[in-house]
């Protein structure tokens, strides 16, 4: 009987309607049976996608940090390049030979304003040699090793140098105060023509510092009635706490006078 029905269906398609009904009845069962496989595929796809997103996010975060670091480095290099250009341009004010040096150390004692440079006796550095940056005088060499040297800054309490007011040529002595942003001008008469905003430059007296190089700007002048001297404070021109590259100046020795020929 079954064989006859199958044969008739194959030849005359007589059970097509019945088969369609059975397929419709079996469809929910097939769909339910496929749910575990579908859920597994959905889970694998979405978990993989989420994992990929997390990995991409971490990778992009690392790349962003790297790019930010490079950007900061470029900004630092650009600023350093600008400072070096200013430093080299400052040599136009000098008629002496100079040597570029780099700061490699700072005195840990806050009372002592000293620096350590990467140039020494091998480079021709000598005790008493002046040090400048792009803005002004910084100090002088006080100790020389073979490969390094030590600098005493203008603001150290033990340092002093002769200066003059650029506006009128009045001479004075600028002494360190122990503060990196202050120099004190000693023994200025209360009637002396000096005022806030005046530029102090090196006078060249003593032959140790180059003539006419900026030392500081007067920021305070106090005249008390009955006091013979005024209190004068100047702010150093050089960036004493920021300069990394500096110039060591080789002062030309004054020519010795040629002795006159004896009269015959």
C-alpha positions in Angstrom: 0.0 0.0 0.0 2.7 2.4 1.0 4.8 1.4 -2.0 1.8 2.1 -4.3 1.3 5.6 -2.8 5.0 6.4 -3.2 5.0 5.3 -6.8 1.9 7.3 -7.5 3.3 10.4 -5.9 6.5 10.1 -7.8 4.7 9.6 -11.1 1.6 11.8 -10.7 2.6 14.1 -7.8 -0.7 13.1 -6.1 0.6 13.7 -2.6 1.9 17.3 -3.1 -0.8 18.9 -1.1 -0.4 16.4 1.7 3.4 16.9 1.7 3.0 20.7 1.9 0.7 20.3 4.9 3.2 18.0 6.6 6.1 20.5 5.8 4.1 23.3 7.4 3.5 21.2 10.5 7.1 20.2 10.7 8.5 23.7 10.2 8.1 24.8 13.9 9.8 21.6 15.0 12.7 22.2 12.6 13.0 25.9 13.8 13.0 24.8 17.4 15.6 22.2 16.8 17.8 24.8 15.1 17.6 27.2 17.9 20.7 25.9 19.8 22.9 26.0 16.7 21.6 29.6 15.9 22.3 30.7 19.4 25.8 29.3 19.3 26.5 31.0 16.0 25.1 34.3 17.4 27.1 34.0 20.5 30.3 33.3 18.7 29.8 36.1 16.3 29.0 38.7 18.9 31.6 37.7 21.4 34.2 37.7 18.7 33.0 41.1 17.5 33.1 42.5 21.1 36.6 41.0 21.7 37.8 42.5 18.4 36.3 45.9 19.4 38.1 45.8 22.7 41.3 44.8 21.1 40.9 47.6 18.5 40.1 50.1 21.3 43.2 49.1 23.3 45.4 49.3 20.2 44.0 52.7 19.2 44.5 53.9 22.8 48.1 52.8 22.7 48.7 54.5 19.3 47.0 57.7 20.6 49.4 57.8 23.6 52.3 57.1 21.3 51.3 59.9 19.0 50.8 62.3 21.9 54.2 61.4 23.3 55.8 62.1 19.9 53.9 65.3 19.6 55.2 66.4 23.0 58.7 65.4 22.0 58.4 67.4 18.8 57.2 70.5 20.8 60.1 70.0 23.2 62.6 69.7 20.2 61.1 72.8 18.6 61.4 74.8 21.7 65.0 73.6 22.2 65.7 74.5 18.6 64.3 78.0 19.2 66.5 78.4 22.3 69.6 77.2 20.4 68.9 79.7 17.6 68.6 82.5 20.1 71.8 81.3 21.8 73.7 81.3 18.6 72.3 84.7 17.5 73.5 86.2 20.8 77.1 85.7 19.6 76.6 88.6 17.3 77.0 90.8 20.3 80.4 89.4 21.1 83.8 89.8 19.4 85.2 86.8 21.2 85.3 83.0 20.5 82.6 81.0 22.2 82.0 77.3 23.1 78.6 75.7 23.4 78.2 73.7 26.5 75.3 71.7 28.0 74.1 71.7 31.6 74.5 68.3 33.2 74.1 69.0 36.9 72.8 71.4 39.5 74.0 71.8 43.0 71.6 70.1 45.4 72.3 72.8 48.0 69.7 75.5 47.6 72.0 78.1 49.2 74.8 77.5 46.5 73.8 78.6 43.0 76.2 76.3 41.0 75.9 74.4 37.8 77.9 71.6 36.2 78.7 71.7 32.5 79.9 69.0 30.1 83.0 70.9 29.0 86.3 71.0 30.8 90.0 71.6 30.5 90.2 69.3 27.4 88.0 71.9 25.7 90.0 74.9 26.8 87.7 75.9 29.7 89.5 78.0 32.4 88.7 79.3 35.8 87.1 82.7 35.7 85.7 82.2 32.2 82.3 84.0 31.7 79.1 82.1 31.0 76.2 83.5 29.0 72.9 82.4 27.5 70.7 83.9 24.8 69.5 86.7 27.2 72.4 87.7 29.3 75.3 86.9 31.6 74.8 83.8 33.8 78.1 83.6 35.9 81.6 82.3 35.7 83.6 79.2 35.9 85.0 78.5 39.4 86.4 74.9 39.0 87.6 73.0 36.0 88.1 69.2 35.6 89.3 67.4 32.5 85.8 66.7 31.1 83.5 68.9 33.2 83.5 72.3 34.9 81.6 74.1 37.7 79.8 77.4 37.3 79.0 80.0 40.0 75.8 81.9 39.0 75.4 85.7 39.4 72.8 85.3 42.0 75.0 83.3 44.4 75.5 85.3 47.6 79.3 85.1 47.2 79.2 86.6 43.6 79.5 90.2 42.5 80.3 91.9 39.2 80.8 95.5 38.0 77.8 96.8 36.0 76.7 100.1 34.6 73.3 101.6 33.8 72.8 101.4 30.0 70.8 104.6 29.9 73.4 106.9 31.5 76.6 104.9 32.1 76.4 105.1 35.9 78.7 102.4 37.3 77.8 100.1 40.3 78.3 96.6 41.7 75.6 93.9 41.3 75.7 91.3 44.1 73.9 88.0 44.4 71.1 87.7 46.9 70.7 83.9 47.1 67.5 84.2 45.0 67.5 83.2 41.3 65.3 86.2 40.4 67.1 89.0 42.2 70.3 90.9 42.2 71.1 93.7 44.6 72.9 96.9 43.5 75.0 98.0 46.4 76.1 101.5 47.5 73.9 103.5 45.2 73.5 107.0 46.5 69.9 108.1 47.1 70.5 111.0 44.6 71.8 108.7 41.8 69.8 108.8 38.6 68.6 105.2 38.5 65.0 104.1 38.0 62.9 101.1 37.5 63.1 99.6 34.0 66.8 100.6 33.6 68.9 98.0 31.9 72.1 97.0 33.7 75.0 95.8 31.5 78.4 94.5 32.2 80.9 97.4 32.4 84.0 95.3 31.5 86.0 96.6 34.5 88.4 93.9 35.7 88.4 92.3 32.2 86.6 89.2 33.3 83.2 89.7 31.6 82.5 91.0 28.1 81.6 94.7 27.9 78.0 95.7 27.4 76.3 92.3 27.8 72.9 92.4 29.6 73.0 91.6 33.3 69.6 92.5 34.6 66.7 95.0 34.7 66.0 97.3 37.6 62.7 96.3 39.2 62.8 98.2 42.5 64.2 101.5 43.7 63.6 102.5 47.3 64.8 105.8 48.7 64.2 106.4 52.4 64.5 109.9 53.8 67.6 110.2 55.9 69.3 107.2 54.4 72.4 107.9 52.3 71.9 104.9 50.0 68.9 103.7 47.9 67.9 100.1 47.9 68.0 98.8 44.3 66.9 95.3 43.1 67.3 94.0 39.6 65.9 90.9 37.9 68.6 88.9 36.0 68.3 88.9 32.3 69.5 85.3 31.8 67.2 82.4 32.3 69.2 81.0 35.2 66.8 78.3 36.1 65.8 77.3 32.6 68.8 77.4 30.2 70.1 74.0 29.2 72.6 75.0 26.5 74.9 77.9 27.3 77.9 79.7 25.8 81.4 79.9 27.4 83.1 83.0 26.2 86.8 83.2 25.6 87.9 86.7 26.4 90.6 88.1 24.2 93.7 89.0 26.3 94.5 92.6 26.0 97.5 93.3 23.8 100.6 94.2 25.7 102.0 97.6 24.7 105.0 97.5 22.5 108.0 99.0 24.4 109.3 102.1 22.8 112.6 101.8 21.1 115.5 103.4 23.1 116.6 106.7 21.9 120.0 106.6 20.3 
